[in-house]
């Protein structure tokens, strides 16, 4: 089958769960004898003319680059939404699709996506499928989280978006980060430091906004013309999603969240995997005489739930429940841990090859997200080692566990996490029970199986 994927690009320029998923899926499809191509938003040229150039192939995948695309904001937000409203030459996409003769256009993100690509595919009867990885399009900052770290339930006709996106990357910075030189400089020490500094600065600026300043900004946002830009941005994105032939939701959390905004009923929840997921399940035993080994892996952003977890651990200590240790893995983790008397340790970043040792030294993984997390790869990775997981019901991976049997699903509530952790600290039999149940499962959901499921989904679309 001839398949075209639209994604952010390839490693090492692009990283993260979305890129890993799309690349791993493409490589499995190539291995299955399919003709696979990726199209991605690339760099800008002096003439600013939309065109598509062929790049060097990647492990059997044909690679094409969109020149002079819409800018890619990544996770920073969009300070100027009007930059997303360019009318593009549909003939560029029509000619490309005619020449490629693909049967399926699989879209992994709306970032940088021209509506004309989808329109051209529809004209040519090429089936389109969108996989949910985040909420870009509905939310310019991808996660539906406001500046206070709370779920954004109401954007007030775009007015709240003005404040939320005000510290996003400038057009000139986006231009540089999509340039050819940046591809080679991205992993240099100086660029890494500058990128980390910029990210910390954005977080700092957002967190330092006082309640009074926030109220004043909200007043100033009234009748601000940028608000209508965010309304138009969301409407255009919803139109694109409603025009898809099929929506592949990677979890019920993603489906329930998206369906508050779109009305495309041609959809299915199909949980995901990646190529590093193997059946690494091992028998585990947590010694009641030793501290419970708790692990948290993720960023320090409030919506990821680390502060929520730490608040619960404070309460445990306050009530003299102290037979536990927490290891925290992640980027730029600079929290103050002195109050925990050595019971909380910052371990820094990790790579996939570290996971075996990391999970050997984990009794339980906590995924305490307080946002609508579309999936949560780290929970699947722990699961593949038969490590018990406590996760909130806002994490998409909950679909793959039976609460109380192969994992523990709780509400994003301090009392619930307190009760779950407190009982496990005092009685480790629950962990052994969950570990045994994971070991007794017939299999772990690997990328090999997932790729077959996706191909079956494609075939069903083409037959319609």
Residue pairs with C-beta under 8 A, 6 or more apart in sequence:
1 34
1 35
1 103
1 104
1 455
1 458
1 459
2 34
2 35
2 37
2 100
2 101
2 102
2 103
2 104
3 26
3 29
3 34
3 35
3 36
3 37
3 102
3 103
3 104
3 106
3 458
4 37
4 38
4 39
4 97
4 100
4 102
4 104
4 105
4 106
4 126
5 22
5 25
5 26
5 36
5 37
5 38
5 39
5 106
5 107
5 108
6 38
6 39
6 40
6 105
6 106
6 107
6 108
6 109
6 113
6 117
7 14
7 18
7 19
7 22
7 23
7 38
7 40
7 108
7 109
8 14
8 18
8 19
8 22
8 40
8 41
8 72
8 108
8 109
8 111
8 112
9 19
9 38
9 40
9 41
9 42
10 19
10 23
10 38
10 40
10 58
10 63
11 19
11 23
12 186
12 187
13 182
13 183
13 186
14 40
17 133
17 274
17 375
17 377
18 108
18 109
18 133
18 134
20 274
20 275
20 377
21 108
21 131
21 133
21 272
21 274
22 38
22 108
24 274
24 275
24 447
25 447
25 450
25 451
25 454
26 36
26 38
26 61
27 59
27 60
27 61
27 275
28 275
28 447
28 448
28 451
29 36
29 451
29 454
29 455
30 36
30 59
30 60
30 61
32 451
32 455
34 455
35 62
36 60
36 61
36 62
37 61
37 62
37 63
37 64
37 100
37 102
38 58
38 61
38 62
38 63
38 64
39 52
39 64
39 65
39 66
39 96
39 117
40 63
40 64
40 65
40 66
40 112
41 65
41 66
41 69
41 70
41 72
41 111
41 112
41 113
41 178
42 53
42 65
42 66
42 67
42 69
42 178
43 65
43 67
43 178
43 179
43 180
44 67
44 68
44 175
44 178
44 179
45 67
45 68
47 68
48 68
49 67
49 68
50 66
50 67
50 68
50 69
50 88
50 89
50 92
50 114
51 66
51 67
51 68
51 92
52 64
52 65
52 66
52 67
52 92
52 93
52 96
53 64
53 65
53 67
54 62
54 63
54 64
54 65
55 63
55 64
55 65
56 63
57 63
64 96
66 112
66 114
69 112
69 114
69 178
70 83
70 84
70 86
70 111
70 112
70 113
70 114
71 83
71 112
71 171
71 174
71 175
71 178
72 111
72 112
72 174
72 177
72 178
73 111
73 140
73 168
73 169
73 174
74 111
74 169
74 177
75 141
75 142
75 143
76 141
76 167
76 168
76 169
76 202
77 140
77 141
77 164
77 165
77 166
77 167
77 168
77 169
78 84
78 140
78 165
78 168
78 233
79 165
79 166
79 167
79 168
79 169
79 170
80 171
80 226
80 229
81 140
81 161
81 165
81 226
81 229
81 230
81 232
81 233
82 229
83 171
84 233
84 236
85 229
85 232
85 233
85 236
86 114
88 114
88 116
89 116
90 116
90 119
90 120
92 116
93 114
93 116
93 117
93 119
93 120
93 121
94 120
94 123
94 124
97 105
97 120
97 121
97 124
97 126
98 124
102 126
103 126
103 127
103 458
103 462
104 126
104 127
104 128
104 129
104 458
104 461
104 462
105 117
105 118
105 121
105 126
105 127
105 128
105 129
106 128
106 129
106 131
106 458
107 113
107 118
107 128
107 129
107 130
107 131
107 244
108 130
108 131
108 133
109 133
109 134
109 136
110 136
110 137
110 237
110 240
110 241
111 136
113 240
115 236
115 239
115 240
118 128
118 240
118 243
118 244
119 243
121 127
121 128
122 128
122 243
127 245
127 246
127 458
127 461
127 462
127 464
128 243
128 244
128 245
128 246
129 244
129 245
129 246
129 247
129 248
129 457
129 458
129 461
130 241
130 244
130 246
130 247
130 248
131 248
131 250
131 272
132 247
132 248
132 249
132 250
132 251
132 254
132 255
132 258
132 374
133 250
133 374
133 375
134 142
134 143
134 374
135 142
135 143
135 144
135 257
135 258
135 372
135 374
136 142
136 237
137 233
137 234
137 237
137 238
137 240
137 241
138 144
138 234
138 237
138 238
138 258
138 261
139 145
139 152
140 161
140 164
140 165
140 168
140 230
140 233
141 164
141 165
141 168
143 303
143 371
144 151
144 152
144 257
144 371
144 372
145 151
145 152
145 301
145 302
145 303
145 371
146 152
146 160
146 164
147 163
147 164
147 206
147 209
147 214
148 302
149 301
149 302
149 303
149 370
150 370
151 303
151 370
151 371
151 372
152 160
152 164
154 160
155 161
155 230
155 234
156 227
157 227
157 228
157 231
158 226
158 227
158 228
158 229
158 230
158 231
158 234
159 218
159 221
159 222
159 224
159 227
160 218
160 221
161 226
161 227
161 230
162 217
162 221
162 224
162 226
162 227
162 230
163 209
163 214
163 217
163 218
163 221
165 230
167 201
167 202
167 205
167 206
168 202
169 177
173 198
176 182
182 191
185 191
196 331
196 332
199 332
200 332
203 301
209 217
221 227
234 261
238 261
238 262
241 247
241 258
241 262
241 264
242 262
242 263
242 264
244 264
244 266
245 266
245 461
245 464
246 266
246 267
246 268
246 457
246 461
247 258
247 262
247 264
247 266
247 267
247 268
248 267
248 268
248 270
248 454
248 457
249 255
249 258
249 267
249 268
249 269
249 270
250 269
250 270
250 271
250 272
250 374
250 375
250 396
251 269
251 271
251 374
251 375
251 396
251 397
251 398
251 399
252 269
252 396
252 398
252 399
253 372
253 373
253 374
253 394
253 395
253 396
253 398
253 399
254 269
254 372
254 374
254 375
254 396
255 267
255 269
256 372
257 372
257 374
268 457
269 399
270 450
270 453
270 454
270 457
271 375
271 396
271 397
271 399
271 400
271 445
271 450
272 375
272 450
273 380
273 445
273 446
273 447
273 449
273 450
274 377
274 447
275 447
276 352
276 355
276 381
277 380
277 381
277 384
277 444
277 445
277 446
277 447
278 384
278 444
278 446
279 384
279 443
279 444
279 446
280 356
280 359
280 384
280 385
280 386
281 384
281 385
281 386
281 438
281 439
281 444
282 360
282 385
282 386
283 386
283 435
283 436
283 439
284 363
284 386
284 387
284 388
284 431
284 432
284 435
285 432
286 292
286 293
286 363
286 364
286 428
286 431
286 432
287 428
288 427
288 428
290 323
291 323
291 324
291 325
291 343
292 323
292 324
292 325
292 363
292 364
292 421
292 424
292 425
292 428
293 324
293 325
293 327
293 361
293 362
293 363
293 364
294 324
294 325
294 326
294 327
294 362
294 363
294 364
294 365
294 366
294 421
295 326
295 327
295 329
295 358
295 359
295 361
295 362
295 364
295 365
295 366
295 382
296 306
296 309
296 326
296 327
296 328
296 329
296 330
296 365
296 366
296 368
297 328
297 329
297 330
297 350
297 365
297 378
298 304
298 305
298 306
298 329
298 330
298 367
298 378
299 306
299 330
299 331
299 332
299 333
300 306
300 307
300 330
300 332
300 333
300 334
300 335
302 370
303 369
303 370
303 371
304 368
304 369
304 370
304 371
305 366
305 367
305 368
305 369
305 370
305 392
305 412
306 328
306 330
306 335
306 368
308 368
308 370
308 412
308 414
308 417
309 326
309 366
309 368
309 417
310 335
310 340
310 344
311 414
312 414
312 417
312 418
312 421
313 324
313 326
313 340
313 343
313 344
313 421
314 339
314 340
315 414
315 418
316 322
316 324
316 418
316 421
316 422
316 425
317 340
317 341
317 343
319 422
321 422
321 425
321 426
322 343
323 425
324 343
324 421
324 425
325 343
325 344
325 345
326 340
326 343
326 344
326 345
327 345
327 347
327 361
327 362
328 335
328 344
328 345
328 346
328 347
329 347
329 348
329 349
329 350
329 358
330 348
330 349
331 349
333 346
333 348
335 346
337 344
337 345
337 346
350 358
355 381
355 385
356 385
359 365
359 381
359 382
359 385
359 387
360 385
362 382
362 387
363 387
363 388
363 428
363 431
364 387
364 388
364 389
364 390
364 424
364 431
365 378
365 379
365 382
365 387
365 388
365 389
365 390
366 389
366 390
366 391
366 417
366 421
367 373
367 376
367 378
367 379
367 389
367 390
367 391
367 392
367 395
367 397
368 390
368 391
368 392
368 412
368 417
369 376
369 391
369 392
369 394
369 395
369 412
370 392
370 394
370 412
371 394
372 394
373 394
373 395
373 396
374 396
375 395
375 396
375 397
376 391
376 395
376 396
376 397
379 389
379 391
379 395
379 397
379 407
380 397
380 400
380 445
382 389
383 389
383 397
383 400
383 401
383 406
383 407
383 438
383 444
384 444
386 435
386 438
386 439
387 435
388 407
388 408
388 430
388 431
388 434
388 435
388 438
389 397
389 401
389 407
389 408
390 407
390 408
390 410
390 417
390 420
390 421
391 397
391 398
391 401
391 407
391 408
391 409
391 410
392 409
392 410
392 411
392 412
393 409
393 410
393 411
393 412
394 412
398 407
398 409
400 445
401 407
401 409
403 409
405 433
405 434
405 437
406 434
406 437
406 438
406 441
407 434
408 420
408 434
410 416
410 417
410 420
423 430
424 430
424 431
443 449
